[in-house]
């Protein structure tokens, strides 16, 4: 699940979700989040584009 998906679930902006997490980082387990590197991001965008065409 992406941060944008989680923000949509809670009805808030993605940026606000990320700010809240950064402000309260000790409340979240280490496994709660990770950040994609550039190659992973490009691959994800490519996969989303392919799945949207079907």
mmCIF entry with sequence, helices, sheets and N, C-alpha, C, O atoms, coordinates in Angstrom:
data_MODEL
# 
_entry.id   MODEL 
# 
_entity.id                         1 
_entity.type                       polymer 
_entity.pdbx_number_of_molecules   1 
# 
_entity_poly.entity_id                      1 
_entity_poly.type                           'polypeptide(L)' 
_entity_poly.nstd_linkage                   no 
_entity_poly.nstd_monomer                   no 
_entity_poly.pdbx_seq_one_letter_code       
;(UNK)(UNK)(UNK)(UNK)(UNK)(UNK)(UNK)(UNK)(UNK)(UNK)(UNK)(UNK)(UNK)(UNK)(UNK)(UNK)
(UNK)(UNK)(UNK)(UNK)(UNK)(UNK)(UNK)(UNK)(UNK)(UNK)(UNK)(UNK)(UNK)(UNK)(UNK)(UNK)
(UNK)(UNK)(UNK)(UNK)(UNK)(UNK)(UNK)(UNK)(UNK)(UNK)(UNK)(UNK)(UNK)(UNK)(UNK)(UNK)
(UNK)(UNK)(UNK)(UNK)(UNK)(UNK)
;
_entity_poly.pdbx_seq_one_letter_code_can   XXXXXXXXXXXXXXXXXXXXXXXXXXXXXXXXXXXXXXXXXXXXXXXXXXXXXX 
_entity_poly.pdbx_strand_id                 A 
# 
loop_
_entity_poly_seq.entity_id 
_entity_poly_seq.num 
_entity_poly_seq.mon_id 
_entity_poly_seq.hetero 
1 1  UNK n 
1 2  UNK n 
1 3  UNK n 
1 4  UNK n 
1 5  UNK n 
1 6  UNK n 
1 7  UNK n 
1 8  UNK n 
1 9  UNK n 
1 10 UNK n 
1 11 UNK n 
1 12 UNK n 
1 13 UNK n 
1 14 UNK n 
1 15 UNK n 
1 16 UNK n 
1 17 UNK n 
1 18 UNK n 
1 19 UNK n 
1 20 UNK n 
1 21 UNK n 
1 22 UNK n 
1 23 UNK n 
1 24 UNK n 
1 25 UNK n 
1 26 UNK n 
1 27 UNK n 
1 28 UNK n 
1 29 UNK n 
1 30 UNK n 
1 31 UNK n 
1 32 UNK n 
1 33 UNK n 
1 34 UNK n 
1 35 UNK n 
1 36 UNK n 
1 37 UNK n 
1 38 UNK n 
1 39 UNK n 
1 40 UNK n 
1 41 UNK n 
1 42 UNK n 
1 43 UNK n 
1 44 UNK n 
1 45 UNK n 
1 46 UNK n 
1 47 UNK n 
1 48 UNK n 
1 49 UNK n 
1 50 UNK n 
1 51 UNK n 
1 52 UNK n 
1 53 UNK n 
1 54 UNK n 
# 
_struct_asym.id          A 
_struct_asym.entity_id   1 
# 
loop_
_struct_conf.conf_type_id 
_struct_conf.id 
_struct_conf.pdbx_PDB_helix_id 
_struct_conf.beg_label_comp_id 
_struct_conf.beg_label_asym_id 
_struct_conf.beg_label_seq_id 
_struct_conf.pdbx_beg_PDB_ins_code 
_struct_conf.end_label_comp_id 
_struct_conf.end_label_asym_id 
_struct_conf.end_label_seq_id 
_struct_conf.pdbx_end_PDB_ins_code 
_struct_conf.beg_auth_comp_id 
_struct_conf.beg_auth_asym_id 
_struct_conf.beg_auth_seq_id 
_struct_conf.end_auth_comp_id 
_struct_conf.end_auth_asym_id 
_struct_conf.end_auth_seq_id 
_struct_conf.pdbx_PDB_helix_class 
_struct_conf.details 
_struct_conf.pdbx_PDB_helix_length 
HELX_P HELX_P1 AA1 UNK A 3  ? UNK A 10 ? UNK A 3  UNK A 10 1 ? 8  
HELX_P HELX_P2 AA2 UNK A 14 ? UNK A 23 ? UNK A 14 UNK A 23 1 ? 10 
HELX_P HELX_P3 AA3 UNK A 25 ? UNK A 27 ? UNK A 25 UNK A 27 5 ? 3  
HELX_P HELX_P4 AA4 UNK A 30 ? UNK A 32 ? UNK A 30 UNK A 32 5 ? 3  
HELX_P HELX_P5 AA5 UNK A 38 ? UNK A 53 ? UNK A 38 UNK A 53 1 ? 16 
# 
_struct_conf_type.id          HELX_P 
_struct_conf_type.criteria    ? 
_struct_conf_type.reference   ? 
# 
loop_
_atom_site.group_PDB 
_atom_site.id 
_atom_site.type_symbol 
_atom_site.label_atom_id 
_atom_site.label_alt_id 
_atom_site.label_comp_id 
_atom_site.label_asym_id 
_atom_site.label_entity_id 
_atom_site.label_seq_id 
_atom_site.pdbx_PDB_ins_code 
_atom_site.Cartn_x 
_atom_site.Cartn_y 
_atom_site.Cartn_z 
_atom_site.occupancy 
_atom_site.B_iso_or_equiv 
_atom_site.pdbx_formal_charge 
_atom_site.auth_seq_id 
_atom_site.auth_comp_id 
_atom_site.auth_asym_id 
_atom_site.auth_atom_id 
_atom_site.pdbx_PDB_model_num 
ATOM 1   N N  . UNK A 1 1  ? 0.855  -1.169 0.000   1.00 0.00 ? 1  UNK A N  1 
ATOM 2   C CA . UNK A 1 1  ? 0.000  0.000  0.000   1.00 0.00 ? 1  UNK A CA 1 
ATOM 3   C C  . UNK A 1 1  ? 0.900  1.230  0.000   1.00 0.00 ? 1  UNK A C  1 
ATOM 4   O O  . UNK A 1 1  ? 1.852  1.321  0.775   1.00 0.00 ? 1  UNK A O  1 
ATOM 5   N N  . UNK A 1 2  ? 0.587  2.154  -0.864  1.00 0.00 ? 2  UNK A N  1 
ATOM 6   C CA . UNK A 1 2  ? 1.368  3.389  -0.958  1.00 0.00 ? 2  UNK A CA 1 
ATOM 7   C C  . UNK A 1 2  ? 0.826  4.439  0.002   1.00 0.00 ? 2  UNK A C  1 
ATOM 8   O O  . UNK A 1 2  ? -0.312 4.357  0.463   1.00 0.00 ? 2  UNK A O  1 
ATOM 9   N N  . UNK A 1 3  ? 1.666  5.427  0.291   1.00 0.00 ? 3  UNK A N  1 
ATOM 10  C CA . UNK A 1 3  ? 1.233  6.495  1.182   1.00 0.00 ? 3  UNK A CA 1 
ATOM 11  C C  . UNK A 1 3  ? -0.012 7.197  0.641   1.00 0.00 ? 3  UNK A C  1 
ATOM 12  O O  . UNK A 1 3  ? -0.877 7.616  1.410   1.00 0.00 ? 3  UNK A O  1 
ATOM 13  N N  . UNK A 1 4  ? -0.097 7.322  -0.673  1.00 0.00 ? 4  UNK A N  1 
ATOM 14  C CA . UNK A 1 4  ? -1.274 7.975  -1.260  1.00 0.00 ? 4  UNK A CA 1 
ATOM 15  C C  . UNK A 1 4  ? -2.538 7.148  -1.038  1.00 0.00 ? 4  UNK A C  1 
ATOM 16  O O  . UNK A 1 4  ? -3.619 7.705  -0.848  1.00 0.00 ? 4  UNK A O  1 
ATOM 17  N N  . UNK A 1 5  ? -2.403 5.819  -1.062  1.00 0.00 ? 5  UNK A N  1 
ATOM 18  C CA . UNK A 1 5  ? -3.549 4.944  -0.783  1.00 0.00 ? 5  UNK A CA 1 
ATOM 19  C C  . UNK A 1 5  ? -4.010 5.101  0.668   1.00 0.00 ? 5  UNK A C  1 
ATOM 20  O O  . UNK A 1 5  ? -5.205 5.206  0.945   1.00 0.00 ? 5  UNK A O  1 
ATOM 21  N N  . UNK A 1 6  ? -3.058 5.117  1.570   1.00 0.00 ? 6  UNK A N  1 
ATOM 22  C CA . UNK A 1 6  ? -3.374 5.248  2.989   1.00 0.00 ? 6  UNK A CA 1 
ATOM 23  C C  . UNK A 1 6  ? -4.001 6.615  3.278   1.00 0.00 ? 6  UNK A C  1 
ATOM 24  O O  . UNK A 1 6  ? -4.954 6.719  4.051   1.00 0.00 ? 6  UNK A O  1 
ATOM 25  N N  . UNK A 1 7  ? -3.458 7.657  2.651   1.00 0.00 ? 7  UNK A N  1 
ATOM 26  C CA . UNK A 1 7  ? -4.018 8.998  2.840   1.00 0.00 ? 7  UNK A CA 1 
ATOM 27  C C  . UNK A 1 7  ? -5.457 9.050  2.345   1.00 0.00 ? 7  UNK A C  1 
ATOM 28  O O  . UNK A 1 7  ? -6.320 9.643  2.992   1.00 0.00 ? 7  UNK A O  1 
ATOM 29  N N  . UNK A 1 8  ? -5.711 8.435  1.209   1.00 0.00 ? 8  UNK A N  1 
ATOM 30  C CA . UNK A 1 8  ? -7.075 8.417  0.662   1.00 0.00 ? 8  UNK A CA 1 
ATOM 31  C C  . UNK A 1 8  ? -8.020 7.694  1.618   1.00 0.00 ? 8  UNK A C  1 
ATOM 32  O O  . UNK A 1 8  ? -9.161 8.112  1.815   1.00 0.00 ? 8  UNK A O  1 
ATOM 33  N N  . UNK A 1 9  ? -7.529 6.602  2.210   1.00 0.00 ? 9  UNK A N  1 
ATOM 34  C CA . UNK A 1 9  ? -8.329 5.845  3.168   1.00 0.00 ? 9  UNK A CA 1 
ATOM 35  C C  . UNK A 1 9  ? -8.754 6.724  4.347   1.00 0.00 ? 9  UNK A C  1 
ATOM 36  O O  . UNK A 1 9  ? -9.889 6.653  4.819   1.00 0.00 ? 9  UNK A O  1 
ATOM 37  N N  . UNK A 1 10 ? -7.812 7.556  4.810   1.00 0.00 ? 10 UNK A N  1 
ATOM 38  C CA . UNK A 1 10 ? -8.088 8.420  5.956   1.00 0.00 ? 10 UNK A CA 1 
ATOM 39  C C  . UNK A 1 10 ? -8.698 9.761  5.562   1.00 0.00 ? 10 UNK A C  1 
ATOM 40  O O  . UNK A 1 10 ? -9.070 10.554 6.427   1.00 0.00 ? 10 UNK A O  1 
ATOM 41  N N  . UNK A 1 11 ? -8.803 10.019 4.246   1.00 0.00 ? 11 UNK A N  1 
ATOM 42  C CA . UNK A 1 11 ? -9.400 11.264 3.788   1.00 0.00 ? 11 UNK A CA 1 
ATOM 43  C C  . UNK A 1 11 ? -8.532 12.484 4.010   1.00 0.00 ? 11 UNK A C  1 
ATOM 44  O O  . UNK A 1 11 ? -9.038 13.575 4.274   1.00 0.00 ? 11 UNK A O  1 
ATOM 45  N N  . UNK A 1 12 ? -7.219 12.301 3.904   1.00 0.00 ? 12 UNK A N  1 
ATOM 46  C CA . UNK A 1 12 ? -6.291 13.414 4.084   1.00 0.00 ? 12 UNK A CA 1 
ATOM 47  C C  . UNK A 1 12 ? -5.342 13.476 2.892   1.00 0.00 ? 12 UNK A C  1 
ATOM 48  O O  . UNK A 1 12 ? -5.297 12.553 2.079   1.00 0.00 ? 12 UNK A O  1 
ATOM 49  N N  . UNK A 1 13 ? -4.597 14.548 2.792   1.00 0.00 ? 13 UNK A N  1 
ATOM 50  C CA . UNK A 1 13 ? -3.602 14.684 1.731   1.00 0.00 ? 13 UNK A CA 1 
ATOM 51  C C  . UNK A 1 13 ? -2.380 13.830 2.047   1.00 0.00 ? 13 UNK A C  1 
ATOM 52  O O  . UNK A 1 13 ? -2.026 13.641 3.211   1.00 0.00 ? 13 UNK A O  1 
ATOM 53  N N  . UNK A 1 14 ? -1.745 13.320 1.008   1.00 0.00 ? 14 UNK A N  1 
ATOM 54  C CA . UNK A 1 14 ? -0.559 12.474 1.184   1.00 0.00 ? 14 UNK A CA 1 
ATOM 55  C C  . UNK A 1 14 ? 0.541  13.211 1.935   1.00 0.00 ? 14 UNK A C  1 
ATOM 56  O O  . UNK A 1 14 ? 1.183  12.645 2.820   1.00 0.00 ? 14 UNK A O  1 
ATOM 57  N N  . UNK A 1 15 ? 0.756  14.460 1.584   1.00 0.00 ? 15 UNK A N  1 
ATOM 58  C CA . UNK A 1 15 ? 1.785  15.261 2.263   1.00 0.00 ? 15 UNK A CA 1 
ATOM 59  C C  . UNK A 1 15 ? 1.519  15.390 3.747   1.00 0.00 ? 15 UNK A C  1 
ATOM 60  O O  . UNK A 1 15 ? 2.448  15.338 4.553   1.00 0.00 ? 15 UNK A O  1 
ATOM 61  N N  . UNK A 1 16 ? 0.256  15.558 4.116   1.00 0.00 ? 16 UNK A N  1 
ATOM 62  C CA . UNK A 1 16 ? -0.088 15.669 5.538   1.00 0.00 ? 16 UNK A CA 1 
ATOM 63  C C  . UNK A 1 16 ? 0.157  14.357 6.270   1.00 0.00 ? 16 UNK A C  1 
ATOM 64  O O  . UNK A 1 16 ? 0.601  14.353 7.418   1.00 0.00 ? 16 UNK A O  1 
ATOM 65  N N  . UNK A 1 17 ? -0.135 13.240 5.598   1.00 0.00 ? 17 UNK A N  1 
ATOM 66  C CA . UNK A 1 17 ? 0.153  11.930 6.203   1.00 0.00 ? 17 UNK A CA 1 
ATOM 67  C C  . UNK A 1 17 ? 1.645  11.785 6.459   1.00 0.00 ? 17 UNK A C  1 
ATOM 68  O O  . UNK A 1 17 ? 2.061  11.389 7.547   1.00 0.00 ? 17 UNK A O  1 
ATOM 69  N N  . UNK A 1 18 ? 2.444  12.107 5.452   1.00 0.00 ? 18 UNK A N  1 
ATOM 70  C CA . UNK A 1 18 ? 3.893  11.973 5.603   1.00 0.00 ? 18 UNK A CA 1 
ATOM 71  C C  . UNK A 1 18 ? 4.448  12.885 6.686   1.00 0.00 ? 18 UNK A C  1 
ATOM 72  O O  . UNK A 1 18 ? 5.351  12.493 7.425   1.00 0.00 ? 18 UNK A O  1 
ATOM 73  N N  . UNK A 1 19 ? 3.917  14.095 6.785   1.00 0.00 ? 19 UNK A N  1 
ATOM 74  C CA . UNK A 1 19 ? 4.343  15.015 7.845   1.00 0.00 ? 19 UNK A CA 1 
ATOM 75  C C  . UNK A 1 19 ? 3.996  14.450 9.219   1.00 0.00 ? 19 UNK A C  1 
ATOM 76  O O  . UNK A 1 19 ? 4.807  14.516 10.143  1.00 0.00 ? 19 UNK A O  1 
ATOM 77  N N  . UNK A 1 20 ? 2.793  13.895 9.354   1.00 0.00 ? 20 UNK A N  1 
ATOM 78  C CA . UNK A 1 20 ? 2.366  13.332 10.641  1.00 0.00 ? 20 UNK A CA 1 
ATOM 79  C C  . UNK A 1 20 ? 3.253  12.161 11.043  1.00 0.00 ? 20 UNK A C  1 
ATOM 80  O O  . UNK A 1 20 ? 3.616  12.018 12.211  1.00 0.00 ? 20 UNK A O  1 
ATOM 81  N N  . UNK A 1 21 ? 3.595  11.332 10.076  1.00 0.00 ? 21 UNK A N  1 
ATOM 82  C CA . UNK A 1 21 ? 4.477  10.195 10.376  1.00 0.00 ? 21 UNK A CA 1 
ATOM 83  C C  . UNK A 1 21 ? 5.845  10.703 10.828  1.00 0.00 ? 21 UNK A C  1 
ATOM 84  O O  . UNK A 1 21 ? 6.396  10.208 11.811  1.00 0.00 ? 21 UNK A O  1 
ATOM 85  N N  . UNK A 1 22 ? 6.393  11.685 10.118  1.00 0.00 ? 22 UNK A N  1 
ATOM 86  C CA . UNK A 1 22 ? 7.712  12.227 10.486  1.00 0.00 ? 22 UNK A CA 1 
ATOM 87  C C  . UNK A 1 22 ? 7.690  12.859 11.875  1.00 0.00 ? 22 UNK A C  1 
ATOM 88  O O  . UNK A 1 22 ? 8.649  12.733 12.637  1.00 0.00 ? 22 UNK A O  1 
ATOM 89  N N  . UNK A 1 23 ? 6.586  13.542 12.201  1.00 0.00 ? 23 UNK A N  1 
ATOM 90  C CA . UNK A 1 23 ? 6.485  14.177 13.528  1.00 0.00 ? 23 UNK A CA 1 
ATOM 91  C C  . UNK A 1 23 ? 6.350  13.147 14.644  1.00 0.00 ? 23 UNK A C  1 
ATOM 92  O O  . UNK A 1 23 ? 6.745  13.407 15.781  1.00 0.00 ? 23 UNK A O  1 
ATOM 93  N N  . UNK A 1 24 ? 5.794  11.980 14.324  1.00 0.00 ? 24 UNK A N  1 
ATOM 94  C CA . UNK A 1 24 ? 5.513  10.965 15.340  1.00 0.00 ? 24 UNK A CA 1 
ATOM 95  C C  . UNK A 1 24 ? 6.212  9.641  15.037  1.00 0.00 ? 24 UNK A C  1 
ATOM 96  O O  . UNK A 1 24 ? 5.661  8.575  15.310  1.00 0.00 ? 24 UNK A O  1 
ATOM 97  N N  . UNK A 1 25 ? 7.403  9.698  14.484  1.00 0.00 ? 25 UNK A N  1 
ATOM 98  C CA . UNK A 1 25 ? 8.091  8.512  13.989  1.00 0.00 ? 25 UNK A CA 1 
ATOM 99  C C  . UNK A 1 25 ? 8.245  7.425  15.059  1.00 0.00 ? 25 UNK A C  1 
ATOM 100 O O  . UNK A 1 25 ? 8.258  6.241  14.724  1.00 0.00 ? 25 UNK A O  1 
ATOM 101 N N  . UNK A 1 26 ? 8.359  7.794  16.318  1.00 0.00 ? 26 UNK A N  1 
ATOM 102 C CA . UNK A 1 26 ? 8.541  6.798  17.389  1.00 0.00 ? 26 UNK A CA 1 
ATOM 103 C C  . UNK A 1 26 ? 7.278  5.976  17.647  1.00 0.00 ? 26 UNK A C  1 
ATOM 104 O O  . UNK A 1 26 ? 7.344  4.925  18.284  1.00 0.00 ? 26 UNK A O  1 
ATOM 105 N N  . UNK A 1 27 ? 6.137  6.444  17.159  1.00 0.00 ? 27 UNK A N  1 
ATOM 106 C CA . UNK A 1 27 ? 4.883  5.716  17.345  1.00 0.00 ? 27 UNK A CA 1 
ATOM 107 C C  . UNK A 1 27 ? 4.696  4.578  16.342  1.00 0.00 ? 27 UNK A C  1 
ATOM 108 O O  . UNK A 1 27 ? 3.824  3.727  16.515  1.00 0.00 ? 27 UNK A O  1 
ATOM 109 N N  . UNK A 1 28 ? 5.520  4.569  15.295  1.00 0.00 ? 28 UNK A N  1 
ATOM 110 C CA . UNK A 1 28 ? 5.369  3.574  14.238  1.00 0.00 ? 28 UNK A CA 1 
ATOM 111 C C  . UNK A 1 28 ? 6.464  2.526  14.325  1.00 0.00 ? 28 UNK A C  1 
ATOM 112 O O  . UNK A 1 28 ? 7.622  2.862  14.577  1.00 0.00 ? 28 UNK A O  1 
ATOM 113 N N  . UNK A 1 29 ? 6.116  1.255  14.120  1.00 0.00 ? 29 UNK A N  1 
ATOM 114 C CA . UNK A 1 29 ? 7.149  0.216  14.110  1.00 0.00 ? 29 UNK A CA 1 
ATOM 115 C C  . UNK A 1 29 ? 8.073  0.422  12.909  1.00 0.00 ? 29 UNK A C  1 
ATOM 116 O O  . UNK A 1 29 ? 7.673  1.014  11.907  1.00 0.00 ? 29 UNK A O  1 
ATOM 117 N N  . UNK A 1 30 ? 9.285  -0.059 13.014  1.00 0.00 ? 30 UNK A N  1 
ATOM 118 C CA . UNK A 1 30 ? 10.274 0.114  11.950  1.00 0.00 ? 30 UNK A CA 1 
ATOM 119 C C  . UNK A 1 30 ? 9.776  -0.458 10.618  1.00 0.00 ? 30 UNK A C  1 
ATOM 120 O O  . UNK A 1 30 ? 10.104 0.057  9.550   1.00 0.00 ? 30 UNK A O  1 
ATOM 121 N N  . UNK A 1 31 ? 8.990  -1.517 10.697  1.00 0.00 ? 31 UNK A N  1 
ATOM 122 C CA . UNK A 1 31 ? 8.506  -2.167 9.475   1.00 0.00 ? 31 UNK A CA 1 
ATOM 123 C C  . UNK A 1 31 ? 7.284  -1.474 8.873   1.00 0.00 ? 31 UNK A C  1 
ATOM 124 O O  . UNK A 1 31 ? 6.745  -1.949 7.873   1.00 0.00 ? 31 UNK A O  1 
ATOM 125 N N  . UNK A 1 32 ? 6.836  -0.363 9.459   1.00 0.00 ? 32 UNK A N  1 
ATOM 126 C CA . UNK A 1 32 ? 5.637  0.327  8.981   1.00 0.00 ? 32 UNK A CA 1 
ATOM 127 C C  . UNK A 1 32 ? 5.824  0.910  7.588   1.00 0.00 ? 32 UNK A C  1 
ATOM 128 O O  . UNK A 1 32 ? 4.882  0.941  6.796   1.00 0.00 ? 32 UNK A O  1 
ATOM 129 N N  . UNK A 1 33 ? 7.034  1.373  7.284   1.00 0.00 ? 33 UNK A N  1 
ATOM 130 C CA . UNK A 1 33 ? 7.238  2.047  6.005   1.00 0.00 ? 33 UNK A CA 1 
ATOM 131 C C  . UNK A 1 33 ? 8.627  1.785  5.456   1.00 0.00 ? 33 UNK A C  1 
ATOM 132 O O  . UNK A 1 33 ? 9.545  1.374  6.165   1.00 0.00 ? 33 UNK A O  1 
ATOM 133 N N  . UNK A 1 34 ? 8.738  2.039  4.170   1.00 0.00 ? 34 UNK A N  1 
ATOM 134 C CA . UNK A 1 34 ? 10.023 1.989  3.489   1.00 0.00 ? 34 UNK A CA 1 
ATOM 135 C C  . UNK A 1 34 ? 9.947  2.967  2.332   1.00 0.00 ? 34 UNK A C  1 
ATOM 136 O O  . UNK A 1 34 ? 8.865  3.418  1.955   1.00 0.00 ? 34 UNK A O  1 
ATOM 137 N N  . UNK A 1 35 ? 11.098 3.289  1.777   1.00 0.00 ? 35 UNK A N  1 
ATOM 138 C CA . UNK A 1 35 ? 11.122 4.236  0.680   1.00 0.00 ? 35 UNK A CA 1 
ATOM 139 C C  . UNK A 1 35 ? 11.721 3.555  -0.543  1.00 0.00 ? 35 UNK A C  1 
ATOM 140 O O  . UNK A 1 35 ? 12.756 2.894  -0.455  1.00 0.00 ? 35 UNK A O  1 
ATOM 141 N N  . UNK A 1 36 ? 11.065 3.721  -1.673  1.00 0.00 ? 36 UNK A N  1 
ATOM 142 C CA . UNK A 1 36 ? 11.545 3.140  -2.919  1.00 0.00 ? 36 UNK A CA 1 
ATOM 143 C C  . UNK A 1 36 ? 12.738 3.939  -3.442  1.00 0.00 ? 36 UNK A C  1 
ATOM 144 O O  . UNK A 1 36 ? 12.789 5.161  -3.303  1.00 0.00 ? 36 UNK A O  1 
ATOM 145 N N  . UNK A 1 37 ? 13.700 3.227  -4.049  1.00 0.00 ? 37 UNK A N  1 
ATOM 146 C CA . UNK A 1 37 ? 14.761 3.951  -4.739  1.00 0.00 ? 37 UNK A CA 1 
ATOM 147 C C  . UNK A 1 37 ? 14.247 4.311  -6.131  1.00 0.00 ? 37 UNK A C  1 
ATOM 148 O O  . UNK A 1 37 ? 13.139 3.916  -6.494  1.00 0.00 ? 37 UNK A O  1 
ATOM 149 N N  . UNK A 1 38 ? 15.021 5.046  -6.910  1.00 0.00 ? 38 UNK A N  1 
ATOM 150 C CA . UNK A 1 38 ? 14.561 5.527  -8.215  1.00 0.00 ? 38 UNK A CA 1 
ATOM 151 C C  . UNK A 1 38 ? 14.182 4.387  -9.155  1.00 0.00 ? 38 UNK A C  1 
ATOM 152 O O  . UNK A 1 38 ? 13.166 4.471  -9.845  1.00 0.00 ? 38 UNK A O  1 
ATOM 153 N N  . UNK A 1 39 ? 14.982 3.324  -9.190  1.00 0.00 ? 39 UNK A N  1 
ATOM 154 C CA . UNK A 1 39 ? 14.688 2.198  -10.082 1.00 0.00 ? 39 UNK A CA 1 
ATOM 155 C C  . UNK A 1 39 ? 13.393 1.490  -9.678  1.00 0.00 ? 39 UNK A C  1 
ATOM 156 O O  . UNK A 1 39 ? 12.593 1.115  -10.536 1.00 0.00 ? 39 UNK A O  1 
ATOM 157 N N  . UNK A 1 40 ? 13.192 1.310  -8.374  1.00 0.00 ? 40 UNK A N  1 
ATOM 158 C CA . UNK A 1 40 ? 11.961 0.666  -7.897  1.00 0.00 ? 40 UNK A CA 1 
ATOM 159 C C  . UNK A 1 40 ? 10.741 1.520  -8.233  1.00 0.00 ? 40 UNK A C  1 
ATOM 160 O O  . UNK A 1 40 ? 9.696  0.996  -8.620  1.00 0.00 ? 40 UNK A O  1 
ATOM 161 N N  . UNK A 1 41 ? 10.878 2.825  -8.086  1.00 0.00 ? 41 UNK A N  1 
ATOM 162 C CA . UNK A 1 41 ? 9.778  3.741  -8.393  1.00 0.00 ? 41 UNK A CA 1 
ATOM 163 C C  . UNK A 1 41 ? 9.412  3.666  -9.877  1.00 0.00 ? 41 UNK A C  1 
ATOM 164 O O  . UNK A 1 41 ? 8.238  3.555  -10.231 1.00 0.00 ? 41 UNK A O  1 
ATOM 165 N N  . UNK A 1 42 ? 10.430 3.727  -10.738 1.00 0.00 ? 42 UNK A N  1 
ATOM 166 C CA . UNK A 1 42 ? 10.181 3.654  -12.187 1.00 0.00 ? 42 UNK A CA 1 
ATOM 167 C C  . UNK A 1 42 ? 9.526  2.330  -12.555 1.00 0.00 ? 42 UNK A C  1 
ATOM 168 O O  . UNK A 1 42 ? 8.621  2.297  -13.388 1.00 0.00 ? 42 UNK A O  1 
ATOM 169 N N  . UNK A 1 43 ? 9.971  1.248  -11.948 1.00 0.00 ? 43 UNK A N  1 
ATOM 170 C CA . UNK A 1 43 ? 9.387  -0.066 -12.212 1.00 0.00 ? 43 UNK A CA 1 
ATOM 171 C C  . UNK A 1 43 ? 7.928  -0.103 -11.772 1.00 0.00 ? 43 UNK A C  1 
ATOM 172 O O  . UNK A 1 43 ? 7.083  -0.655 -12.477 1.00 0.00 ? 43 UNK A O  1 
ATOM 173 N N  . UNK A 1 44 ? 7.628  0.471  -10.632 1.00 0.00 ? 44 UNK A N  1 
ATOM 174 C CA . UNK A 1 44 ? 6.256  0.513  -10.126 1.00 0.00 ? 44 UNK A CA 1 
ATOM 175 C C  . UNK A 1 44 ? 5.364  1.311  -11.065 1.00 0.00 ? 44 UNK A C  1 
ATOM 176 O O  . UNK A 1 44 ? 4.263  0.873  -11.398 1.00 0.00 ? 44 UNK A O  1 
ATOM 177 N N  . UNK A 1 45 ? 5.830  2.475  -11.492 1.00 0.00 ? 45 UNK A N  1 
ATOM 178 C CA . UNK A 1 45 ? 5.062  3.313  -12.415 1.00 0.00 ? 45 UNK A CA 1 
ATOM 179 C C  . UNK A 1 45 ? 4.817  2.556  -13.717 1.00 0.00 ? 45 UNK A C  1 
ATOM 180 O O  . UNK A 1 45 ? 3.719  2.611  -14.270 1.00 0.00 ? 45 UNK A O  1 
ATOM 181 N N  . UNK A 1 46 ? 5.828  1.854  -14.207 1.00 0.00 ? 46 UNK A N  1 
ATOM 182 C CA . UNK A 1 46 ? 5.694  1.057  -15.430 1.00 0.00 ? 46 UNK A CA 1 
ATOM 183 C C  . UNK A 1 46 ? 4.628  -0.019 -15.247 1.00 0.00 ? 46 UNK A C  1 
ATOM 184 O O  . UNK A 1 46 ? 3.791  -0.220 -16.126 1.00 0.00 ? 46 UNK A O  1 
ATOM 185 N N  . UNK A 1 47 ? 4.657  -0.708 -14.113 1.00 0.00 ? 47 UNK A N  1 
ATOM 186 C CA . UNK A 1 47 ? 3.688  -1.775 -13.842 1.00 0.00 ? 47 UNK A CA 1 
ATOM 187 C C  . UNK A 1 47 ? 2.275  -1.223 -13.713 1.00 0.00 ? 47 UNK A C  1 
ATOM 188 O O  . UNK A 1 47 ? 1.325  -1.849 -14.182 1.00 0.00 ? 47 UNK A O  1 
ATOM 189 N N  . UNK A 1 48 ? 2.125  -0.079 -13.096 1.00 0.00 ? 48 UNK A N  1 
ATOM 190 C CA . UNK A 1 48 ? 0.805  0.535  -12.950 1.00 0.00 ? 48 UNK A CA 1 
ATOM 191 C C  . UNK A 1 48 ? 0.272  0.919  -14.322 1.00 0.00 ? 48 UNK A C  1 
ATOM 192 O O  . UNK A 1 48 ? -0.911 0.735  -14.607 1.00 0.00 ? 48 UNK A O  1 
ATOM 193 N N  . UNK A 1 49 ? 1.137  1.448  -15.167 1.00 0.00 ? 49 UNK A N  1 
ATOM 194 C CA . UNK A 1 49 ? 0.729  1.819  -16.512 1.00 0.00 ? 49 UNK A CA 1 
ATOM 195 C C  . UNK A 1 49 ? 0.254  0.622  -17.314 1.00 0.00 ? 49 UNK A C  1 
ATOM 196 O O  . UNK A 1 49 ? -0.735 0.714  -18.042 1.00 0.00 ? 49 UNK A O  1 
ATOM 197 N N  . UNK A 1 50 ? 0.946  -0.493 -17.188 1.00 0.00 ? 50 UNK A N  1 
ATOM 198 C CA . UNK A 1 50 ? 0.555  -1.715 -17.895 1.00 0.00 ? 50 UNK A CA 1 
ATOM 199 C C  . UNK A 1 50 ? -0.781 -2.232 -17.378 1.00 0.00 ? 50 UNK A C  1 
ATOM 200 O O  . UNK A 1 50 ? -1.638 -2.625 -18.169 1.00 0.00 ? 50 UNK A O  1 
ATOM 201 N N  . UNK A 1 51 ? -0.968 -2.238 -16.069 1.00 0.00 ? 51 UNK A N  1 
ATOM 202 C CA . UNK A 1 51 ? -2.211 -2.786 -15.503 1.00 0.00 ? 51 UNK A CA 1 
ATOM 203 C C  . UNK A 1 51 ? -3.407 -1.895 -15.819 1.00 0.00 ? 51 UNK A C  1 
ATOM 204 O O  . UNK A 1 51 ? -4.529 -2.394 -15.911 1.00 0.00 ? 51 UNK A O  1 
ATOM 205 N N  . UNK A 1 52 ? -3.200 -0.601 -15.984 1.00 0.00 ? 52 UNK A N  1 
ATOM 206 C CA . UNK A 1 52 ? -4.295 0.315  -16.313 1.00 0.00 ? 52 UNK A CA 1 
ATOM 207 C C  . UNK A 1 52 ? -4.793 0.122  -17.748 1.00 0.00 ? 52 UNK A C  1 
ATOM 208 O O  . UNK A 1 52 ? -5.937 0.453  -18.059 1.00 0.00 ? 52 UNK A O  1 
ATOM 209 N N  . UNK A 1 53 ? -3.936 -0.412 -18.617 1.00 0.00 ? 53 UNK A N  1 
ATOM 210 C CA . UNK A 1 53 ? -4.310 -0.609 -19.998 1.00 0.00 ? 53 UNK A CA 1 
ATOM 211 C C  . UNK A 1 53 ? -5.177 -1.845 -20.191 1.00 0.00 ? 53 UNK A C  1 
ATOM 212 O O  . UNK A 1 53 ? -5.837 -1.988 -21.221 1.00 0.00 ? 53 UNK A O  1 
ATOM 213 N N  . UNK A 1 54 ? -5.178 -2.730 -19.214 1.00 0.00 ? 54 UNK A N  1 
ATOM 214 C CA . UNK A 1 54 ? -5.928 -3.979 -19.330 1.00 0.00 ? 54 UNK A CA 1 
ATOM 215 C C  . UNK A 1 54 ? -7.341 -3.833 -18.853 1.00 0.00 ? 54 UNK A C  1 
ATOM 216 O O  . UNK A 1 54 ? -8.106 -4.797 -18.884 1.00 0.00 ? 54 UNK A O  1 
# 
